Amino acid sequence: MASVQVCGVDDLSVSSAVKVTIDGVPIALVKDSAGDVHAIGDTCSHGEISLSEGFVEDDTLECWAHGSKFSLQTGKPQNFPAFEPVPVYPVTITDGVVFVDPTPMTIDDES
């Protein structure tokens, strides 16, 4: 599927997350402390909790319910109780507009 326009980059606040849904797929859009925009699966892999309601810290998004932190780069959990990653989606910014491709990226990081 092609990238879908979701919002303006200025519509996103630094260190916070916003939930968007593309073709029924819930995605958390996050602008990190460096101003980079990320898109990761919005549902915590530990429970059916919306990650966009969680907390952004540096390059992670923390689930508010049980404290699992997920890498914004890879979707991999950084601590328990979650042990399964969430998907990460490609983000493109063109002329101040954020586009997300709802096809998950393949992460080849074994670490």
Beta strands, then each sheet from edge to edge (+ up, - down):
strand 1: 4-8
strand 2: 16-22
strand 3: 25-31
strand 4: 37-41
strand 5: 55-57
strand 6: 60-62
strand 7: 69-71
strand 8: 88-89
strand 9: 91-94
strand 10: 97-100
sheet 1: 1+ 10- 9+
sheet 2: 2+ 3- 4+ 8-
sheet 3: 5+ 6- 7+
end
